């Protein structure tokens, strides 16, 4: 089985670390990434919610399907478990 999402995710690791460090540096300066949420009265800006949401944005930016990535990871781990049992 080819693990295209895992390979893609790994190929962007260094770039994602740099982006994450930059966002953390901005936060330390009091600058936060926000997104606009439309409600029935007006648009409200709310901070982007932590590392998980940033990870989702980075995955989308790189064209990575997080659900498929997780399935590939589980498949790899299951293969490793079976290999360990047989050795």
N, CA, C and O atoms as a printed pandas DataFrame, in Angstrom:
     atom_number atom_name residue_name chain_id  residue_number  x_coord  y_coord  z_coord
0              1         N          UNK        A               1    0.849   -1.189    0.000
1              2        CA          UNK        A               1    0.000    0.000    0.000
2              3         C          UNK        A               1    0.886    1.239    0.000
3              4         O          UNK        A               1    1.887    1.301    0.713
4              5         N          UNK        A               2    0.515    2.197   -0.785
5              6        CA          UNK        A               2    1.239    3.462   -0.831
6              7         C          UNK        A               2    0.573    4.436    0.141
7              8         O          UNK        A               2   -0.653    4.536    0.186
8              9         N          UNK        A               3    1.376    5.142    0.907
9             10        CA          UNK        A               3    0.873    6.071    1.925
10            11         C          UNK        A               3    1.067    7.503    1.441
11            12         O          UNK        A               3    1.947    8.217    1.921
12            13         N          UNK        A               4    0.240    7.912    0.491
13            14        CA          UNK        A               4    0.428    9.208   -0.153
14            15         C          UNK        A               4    0.246   10.378    0.802
15            16         O          UNK        A               4    0.994   11.353    0.729
16            17         N          UNK        A               5   -0.730   10.301    1.693
17            18        CA          UNK        A               5   -0.966   11.413    2.620
18            19         C          UNK        A               5    0.157   11.506    3.649
19            20         O          UNK        A               5    0.582   12.605    4.005
20            21         N          UNK        A               6    0.637   10.363    4.128
21            22        CA          UNK        A               6    1.760   10.366    5.079
22            23         C          UNK        A               6    3.018   10.938    4.430
23            24         O          UNK        A               6    3.746   11.721    5.040
24            25         N          UNK        A               7    3.260   10.533    3.184
25            26        CA          UNK        A               7    4.430   11.038    2.470
26            27         C          UNK        A               7    4.311   12.544    2.239
27            28         O          UNK        A               7    5.272   13.291    2.420
28            29         N          UNK        A               8    3.127   12.970    1.841
29            30        CA          UNK        A               8    2.891   14.401    1.598
30            31         C          UNK        A               8    3.062   15.189    2.893
31            32         O          UNK        A               8    3.708   16.237    2.907
32            33         N          UNK        A               9    2.483   14.684    3.974
33            34        CA          UNK        A               9    2.584   15.347    5.277
34            35         C          UNK        A               9    4.047   15.466    5.700
35            36         O          UNK        A               9    4.476   16.519    6.171
36            37         N          UNK        A              10    4.810   14.391    5.531
37            38        CA          UNK        A              10    6.223   14.405    5.919
38            39         C          UNK        A              10    7.026   15.396    5.070
39            40         O          UNK        A              10    7.968   16.019    5.562
40            41         N          UNK        A              11    6.651   15.539    3.797
41            42        CA          UNK        A              11    7.414   16.429    2.915
42            43         C          UNK        A              11    7.261   17.901    3.296
43            44         O          UNK        A              11    8.105   18.724    2.940
44            45         N          UNK        A              12    6.194   18.234    4.014
45            46        CA          UNK        A              12    5.959   19.622    4.413
46            47         C          UNK        A              12    6.288   19.880    5.880
47            48         O          UNK        A              12    6.030   20.972    6.385
48            49         N          UNK        A              13    6.849   18.902    6.561
49            50        CA          UNK        A              13    7.090   19.016    8.006
50            51         C          UNK        A              13    7.919   20.246    8.362
51            52         O          UNK        A              13    7.524   21.023    9.231
52            53         N          UNK        A              14    9.049   20.429    7.712
53            54        CA          UNK        A              14    9.927   21.566    8.054
54            55         C          UNK        A              14    9.221   22.900    7.824
55            56         O          UNK        A              14    9.331   23.817    8.638
56            57         N          UNK        A              15    8.498   22.999    6.713
57            58        CA          UNK        A              15    7.761   24.229    6.417
58            59         C          UNK        A              15    6.686   24.486    7.471
59            60         O          UNK        A              15    6.511   25.615    7.930
60            61         N          UNK        A              16    5.969   23.431    7.849
61            62        CA          UNK        A              16    4.914   23.579    8.852
62            63         C          UNK        A              16    5.476   23.982   10.214
63            64         O          UNK        A              16    4.866   24.780   10.926
64            65         N          UNK        A              17    6.625   23.438   10.573
65            66        CA          UNK        A              17    7.272   23.822   11.840
66            67         C          UNK        A              17    7.618   25.307   11.811
67            68         O          UNK        A              17    7.400   26.014   12.795
68            69         N          UNK        A              18    8.153   25.779   10.693
69            70        CA          UNK        A              18    8.501   27.204   10.570
70            71         C          UNK        A              18    7.259   28.088   10.676
71            72         O          UNK        A              18    7.275   29.115   11.354
72            73         N          UNK        A              19    6.198   27.685   10.008
73            74        CA          UNK        A              19    4.958   28.471   10.061
74            75         C          UNK        A              19    4.411   28.490   11.482
75            76         O          UNK        A              19    4.004   29.541   11.975
76            77         N          UNK        A              20    4.399   27.342   12.138
77            78        CA          UNK        A              20    3.888   27.246   13.510
78            79         C          UNK        A              20    4.718   28.102   14.456
79            80         O          UNK        A              20    4.165   28.802   15.305
80            81         N          UNK        A              21    6.041   28.054   14.319
81            82        CA          UNK        A              21    6.907   28.882   15.163
82            83         C          UNK        A              21    6.638   30.367   14.929
83            84         O          UNK        A              21    6.645   31.155   15.874
84            85         N          UNK        A              22    6.403   30.748   13.687
85            86        CA          UNK        A              22    6.105   32.146   13.386
86            87         C          UNK        A              22    4.781   32.567   14.024
87            88         O          UNK        A              22    4.690   33.650   14.601
88            89         N          UNK        A              23    3.761   31.722   13.924
89            90        CA          UNK        A              23    2.464   32.030   14.533
90            91         C          UNK        A              23    2.610   32.138   16.057
91            92         O          UNK        A              23    2.000   33.011   16.675
92            93         N          UNK        A              24    3.410   31.263   16.662
93            94        CA          UNK        A              24    3.654   31.333   18.107
94            95         C          UNK        A              24    4.395   32.620   18.459
95            96         O          UNK        A              24    4.108   33.240   19.483
96            97         N          UNK        A              25    5.341   33.022   17.622
97            98        CA          UNK        A              25    6.081   34.268   17.851
98            99         C          UNK        A              25    5.123   35.454   17.792
99           100         O          UNK        A              25    5.199   36.358   18.625
100          101         N          UNK        A              26    4.219   35.454   16.806
101          102        CA          UNK        A              26    3.219   36.516   16.722
102          103         C          UNK        A              26    2.363   36.550   17.989
103          104         O          UNK        A              26    2.103   37.621   18.539
104          105         N          UNK        A              27    1.929   35.384   18.445
105          106        CA          UNK        A              27    1.093   35.314   19.649
106          107         C          UNK        A              27    1.828   35.891   20.854
107          108         O          UNK        A              27    1.218   36.562   21.687
108          109         N          UNK        A              28    3.123   35.638   20.955
109          110        CA          UNK        A              28    3.916   36.185   22.059
110          111         C          UNK        A              28    3.958   37.712   22.001
111          112         O          UNK        A              28    4.153   38.369   23.024
112          113         N          UNK        A              29    3.775   38.272   20.812
113          114        CA          UNK        A              29    3.738   39.724   20.633
114          115         C          UNK        A              29    2.314   40.276   20.771
115          116         O          UNK        A              29    2.081   41.473   20.601
116          117         N          UNK        A              30    1.369   39.381   21.084
117          118        CA          UNK        A              30   -0.013   39.811   21.254
118          119         C          UNK        A              30   -0.803   39.865   19.956
119          120         O          UNK        A              30   -1.895   40.430   19.905
120          121         N          UNK        A              31   -0.244   39.275   18.914
121          122        CA          UNK        A              31   -0.919   39.252   17.611
122          123         C          UNK        A              31   -1.472   37.854   17.395
123          124         O          UNK        A              31   -0.725   36.877   17.451
124          125         N          UNK        A              32   -2.754   37.749   17.153
125          126        CA          UNK        A              32   -3.411   36.451   16.993
126          127         C          UNK        A              32   -4.060   36.335   15.623
127          128         O          UNK        A              32   -4.569   37.311   15.072
128          129         N          UNK        A              33   -4.033   35.124   15.087
129          130        CA          UNK        A              33   -4.811   34.841   13.881
130          131         C          UNK        A              33   -6.275   34.756   14.278
131          132         O          UNK        A              33   -6.624   34.130   15.278
132          133         N          UNK        A              34   -7.115   35.385   13.496
133          134        CA          UNK        A              34   -8.556   35.371   13.774
134          135         C          UNK        A              34   -9.315   35.013   12.507
135          136         O          UNK        A              34   -8.804   35.140   11.394
136          137         N          UNK        A              35  -10.534   34.569   12.703
137          138        CA          UNK        A              35  -11.414   34.337   11.569
138          139         C          UNK        A              35  -12.749   35.007   11.867
139          140         O          UNK        A              35  -13.161   35.150   13.018
140          141         N          UNK        A              36  -13.403   35.409   10.790
141          142        CA          UNK        A              36  -14.678   36.105   10.944
142          143         C          UNK        A              36  -15.802   35.085   10.934
143          144         O          UNK        A              36  -15.867   34.213   10.069
144          145         N          UNK        A              37  -16.676   35.213   11.907
145          146        CA          UNK        A              37  -17.852   34.361   11.988
146          147         C          UNK        A              37  -19.071   35.242   11.787
147          148         O          UNK        A              37  -19.298   36.199   12.528
148          149         N          UNK        A              38  -19.831   34.910   10.796
149          150        CA          UNK        A              38  -21.047   35.664   10.509
150          151         C          UNK        A              38  -22.173   35.142   11.402
151          152         O          UNK        A              38  -22.398   33.935   11.486
152          153         N          UNK        A              39  -22.864   36.039   12.052
153          154        CA          UNK        A              39  -24.050   35.644   12.813
154          155         C          UNK        A              39  -25.220   36.496   12.330
155          156         O          UNK        A              39  -25.089   37.248   11.364
156          157         N          UNK        A              40  -26.332   36.380   12.986
157          158        CA          UNK        A              40  -27.514   37.092   12.498
158          159         C          UNK        A              40  -27.431   38.606   12.684
159          160         O          UNK        A              40  -28.193   39.340   12.055
160          161         N          UNK        A              41  -26.521   39.090   13.536
161          162        CA          UNK        A              41  -26.419   40.526   13.784
162          163         C          UNK        A              41  -25.274   41.171   13.017
163          164         O          UNK        A              41  -25.449   42.212   12.384
164          165         N          UNK        A              42  -24.112   40.554   13.075
165          166        CA          UNK        A              42  -22.950   41.136   12.400
166          167         C          UNK        A              42  -21.826   40.106   12.367
167          168         O          UNK        A              42  -21.909   39.041   12.979
168          169         N          UNK        A              43  -20.772   40.459   11.632
169          170        CA          UNK        A              43  -19.595   39.596   11.612
170          171         C          UNK        A              43  -18.777   39.805   12.877
171          172         O          UNK        A              43  -18.540   40.942   13.283
172          173         N          UNK        A              44  -18.351   38.728   13.492
173          174        CA          UNK        A              44  -17.554   38.782   14.714
174          175         C          UNK        A              44  -16.223   38.088   14.421
175          176         O          UNK        A              44  -16.178   37.041   13.775
176          177         N          UNK        A              45  -15.155   38.690   14.905
177          178        CA          UNK        A              45  -13.830   38.089   14.746
178          179         C          UNK        A              45  -13.472   37.316   15.998
179          180         O          UNK        A              45  -13.551   37.847   17.105
180          181         N          UNK        A              46  -13.073   36.049   15.827
181          182        CA          UNK        A              46  -12.680   35.215   16.964
182          183         C          UNK        A              46  -11.305   34.618   16.686
183          184         O          UNK        A              46  -10.970   34.330   15.537
184          185         N          UNK        A              47  -10.502   34.431   17.748
185          186        CA          UNK        A              47   -9.173   33.840   17.549
186          187         C          UNK        A              47   -9.282   32.418   16.990
187          188         O          UNK        A              47  -10.211   31.673   17.302
188          189         N          UNK        A              48   -8.307   32.073   16.159
189          190        CA          UNK        A              48   -8.210   30.702   15.674
190          191         C          UNK        A              48   -7.849   29.832   16.861
191          192         O          UNK        A              48   -6.960   30.167   17.643
192          193         N          UNK        A              49   -8.540   28.720   16.989
193          194        CA          UNK        A              49   -8.462   27.915   18.206
194          195         C          UNK        A              49   -7.342   26.918   18.333
195          196         O          UNK        A              49   -7.577   25.716   18.208
196          197         N          UNK        A              50   -6.160   27.363   18.572
197          198        CA          UNK        A              50   -5.074   26.499   18.989
198          199         C          UNK        A              50   -4.421   25.668   17.893
199          200         O          UNK        A              50   -4.674   25.845   16.701
200          201         N          UNK        A              51   -3.563   24.747   18.354
201          202        CA          UNK        A              51   -2.730   23.948   17.456
202          203         C          UNK        A              51   -3.541   23.055   16.524
203          204         O          UNK        A              51   -3.183   22.896   15.357
204          205         N          UNK        A              52   -4.624   22.471   17.021
205          206        CA          UNK        A              52   -5.405   21.561   16.172
206          207         C          UNK        A              52   -6.002   22.297   14.986
207          208         O          UNK        A              52   -6.007   21.776   13.871
208          209         N          UNK        A              53   -6.499   23.491   15.213
209          210        CA          UNK        A              53   -7.077   24.250   14.103
210          211         C          UNK        A              53   -5.982   24.708   13.146
211          212         O          UNK        A              53   -6.178   24.691   11.931
212          213         N          UNK        A              54   -4.838   25.113   13.675
213          214        CA          UNK        A              54   -3.721   25.498   12.814
214          215         C          UNK        A              54   -3.269   24.294   11.991
215          216         O          UNK        A              54   -2.992   24.434   10.800
216          217         N          UNK        A              55   -3.191   23.121   12.601
217          218        CA          UNK        A              55   -2.835   21.902   11.868
218          219         C          UNK        A              55   -3.819   21.636   10.735
219          220         O          UNK        A              55   -3.420   21.235    9.642
220          221         N          UNK        A              56   -5.092   21.859   10.994
221          222        CA          UNK        A              56   -6.113   21.653    9.960
222          223         C          UNK        A              56   -5.929   22.650    8.815
223          224         O          UNK        A              56   -6.071   22.281    7.649
224          225         N          UNK        A              57   -5.617   23.898    9.133
225          226        CA          UNK        A              57   -5.371   24.896    8.091
226          227         C          UNK        A              57   -4.150   24.523    7.252
227          228         O          UNK        A              57   -4.181   24.622    6.025
228          229         N          UNK        A              58   -3.076   24.094    7.917
229          230        CA          UNK        A              58   -1.865   23.706    7.196
230          231         C          UNK        A              58   -2.125   22.499    6.304
231          232         O          UNK        A              58   -1.649   22.450    5.170
232          233         N          UNK        A              59   -2.871   21.532    6.807
233          234        CA          UNK        A              59   -3.200   20.353    5.998
234          235         C          UNK        A              59   -4.000   20.756    4.763
235          236         O          UNK        A              59   -3.722   20.297    3.656
236          237         N          UNK        A              60   -4.988   21.612    4.963
237          238        CA          UNK        A              60   -5.797   22.076    3.831
238          239         C          UNK        A              60   -4.918   22.830    2.831
239          240         O          UNK        A              60   -5.039   22.634    1.622
240          241         N          UNK        A              61   -4.049   23.679    3.330
241          242        CA          UNK        A              61   -3.135   24.449    2.482
242          243         C          UNK        A              61   -2.280   23.529    1.609
243          244         O          UNK        A              61   -2.037   23.822    0.438
244          245         N          UNK        A              62   -1.824   22.406    2.192
245          246        CA          UNK        A              62   -0.964   21.461    1.482
246          247         C          UNK        A              62   -1.750   20.384    0.730
247          248         O          UNK        A              62   -1.159   19.521    0.081
248          249         N          UNK        A              63   -3.077   20.436    0.817
249          250        CA          UNK        A              63   -3.889   19.447    0.116
250          251         C          UNK        A              63   -3.869   18.076    0.760
251          252         O          UNK        A              63   -3.948   17.057    0.074
252          253         N          UNK        A              64   -3.762   18.053    2.079
253          254        CA          UNK        A              64   -3.708   16.791    2.826
254          255         C          UNK        A              64   -5.074   16.513    3.435
255          256         O          UNK        A              64   -5.660   17.379    4.085
256          257         N          UNK        A              65   -5.574   15.311    3.225
257          258        CA          UNK        A              65   -6.838   14.859    3.800
258          259         C          UNK        A              65   -6.540   14.258    5.174
259          260         O          UNK        A              65   -5.975   13.168    5.267
260          261         N          UNK        A              66   -6.918   14.969    6.242
261          262        CA          UNK        A              66   -6.568   14.526    7.597
262          263         C          UNK        A              66   -7.195   13.187    7.962
263          264         O          UNK        A              66   -6.585   12.402    8.688
264          265         N          UNK        A              67   -8.397   12.913    7.475
265          266        CA          UNK        A              67   -9.029   11.618    7.777
266          267         C          UNK        A              67   -8.280   10.485    7.090
267          268         O          UNK        A              67   -8.051    9.437    7.694
268          269         N          UNK        A              68   -7.899   10.687    5.843
269          270        CA          UNK        A              68   -7.121    9.672    5.134
270          271         C          UNK        A              68   -5.738    9.524    5.758
271          272         O          UNK        A              68   -5.224    8.411    5.870
272          273         N          UNK        A              69   -5.135   10.632    6.162
273          274        CA          UNK        A              69   -3.841   10.595    6.839
274          275         C          UNK        A              69   -3.930    9.720    8.088
275          276         O          UNK        A              69   -3.052    8.891    8.328
276          277         N          UNK        A              70   -4.968    9.898    8.871
277          278        CA          UNK        A              70   -5.131    9.100   10.092
278          279         C          UNK        A              70   -5.332    7.621    9.757
279          280         O          UNK        A              70   -4.787    6.753   10.438
280          281         N          UNK        A              71   -6.114    7.331    8.708
281          282        CA          UNK        A              71   -6.305    5.927    8.304
282          283         C          UNK        A              71   -4.980    5.304    7.870
283          284         O          UNK        A              71   -4.696    4.154    8.202
284          285         N          UNK        A              72   -4.175    6.058    7.132
285          286        CA          UNK        A              72   -2.867    5.551    6.718
286          287         C          UNK        A              72   -1.974    5.295    7.926
287          288         O          UNK        A              72   -1.287    4.275    7.988
288          289         N          UNK        A              73   -1.981    6.203    8.872
289          290        CA          UNK        A              73   -1.167    6.017   10.079
290          291         C          UNK        A              73   -1.589    4.766   10.845
291          292         O          UNK        A              73   -0.750    3.988   11.302
292          293         N          UNK        A              74   -2.896    4.588   10.977
293          294        CA          UNK        A              74   -3.391    3.393   11.672
294          295         C          UNK        A              74   -3.009    2.117   10.927
295          296         O          UNK        A              74   -2.682    1.109   11.553
296          297         N          UNK        A              75   -3.046    2.153    9.599
297          298        CA          UNK        A              75   -2.661    0.998    8.799
298          299         C          UNK        A              75   -1.182    0.678    9.004
299          300         O          UNK        A              75   -0.812   -0.487    9.152
300          301         N          UNK        A              76   -0.347    1.696    9.014
301          302        CA          UNK        A              76    1.087    1.514    9.258
302          303         C          UNK        A              76    1.308    0.895   10.635
303          304         O          UNK        A              76    2.071   -0.060   10.775
304          305         N          UNK        A              77    0.647    1.435   11.640
305          306        CA          UNK        A              77    0.806    0.911   13.004
306          307         C          UNK        A              77    0.322   -0.527   13.122
307          308         O          UNK        A              77    0.947   -1.342   13.801
308          309         N          UNK        A              78   -0.780   -0.837   12.470
309          310        CA          UNK        A              78   -1.293   -2.207   12.495
310          311         C          UNK        A              78   -0.311   -3.158   11.822
311          312         O          UNK        A              78   -0.072   -4.260   12.318
312          313         N          UNK        A              79    0.247   -2.745   10.717
313          314        CA          UNK        A              79    1.266   -3.562   10.046
314          315         C          UNK        A              79    2.472   -3.784   10.926
315          316         O          UNK        A              79    3.026   -4.882   10.963
316          317         N          UNK        A              80    2.884   -2.746   11.638
317          318        CA          UNK        A              80    4.024   -2.873   12.539
318          319         C          UNK        A              80    3.705   -3.806   13.707
319          320         O          UNK        A              80    4.545   -4.600   14.129
320          321         N          UNK        A              81    2.463   -3.696   14.227
321          322        CA          UNK        A              81    2.051   -4.582   15.329
322          323         C          UNK        A              81    2.087   -6.032   14.888
323          324         O          UNK        A              81    2.587   -6.894   15.612
324          325         N          UNK        A              82    1.559   -6.305   13.700
325          326        CA          UNK        A              82    1.539   -7.680   13.178
326          327         C          UNK        A              82    2.967   -8.174   12.958
327          328         O          UNK        A              82    3.287   -9.319   13.276
328          329         N          UNK        A              83    3.823   -7.310   12.414
329          330        CA          UNK        A              83    5.209   -7.666   12.198
330          331         C          UNK        A              83    5.906   -8.000   13.512
331          332         O          UNK        A              83    6.687   -8.949   13.578
332          333         N          UNK        A              84    5.627   -7.221   14.556
333          334        CA          UNK        A              84    6.240   -7.466   15.866
334          335         C          UNK        A              84    5.757   -8.781   16.462
335          336         O          UNK        A              84    6.530   -9.501   17.096
336          337         N          UNK        A              85    4.477   -9.097   16.259
337          338        CA          UNK        A              85    3.936  -10.354   16.786
338          339         C          UNK        A              85    4.560  -11.560   16.102
339          340         O          UNK        A              85    4.721  -12.612   16.721
340          341         N          UNK        A              86    4.912  -11.416   14.831
341          342        CA          UNK        A              86    5.466  -12.526   14.047
342          343         C          UNK        A              86    6.977  -12.665   14.205
343          344         O          UNK        A              86    7.559  -13.620   13.691
344          345         N          UNK        A              87    7.619  -11.738   14.900
345          346        CA          UNK        A              87    9.074  -11.849   15.046
346          347         C          UNK        A              87    9.466  -12.427   16.370
347          348         O          UNK        A              87   10.655  -12.585   16.647
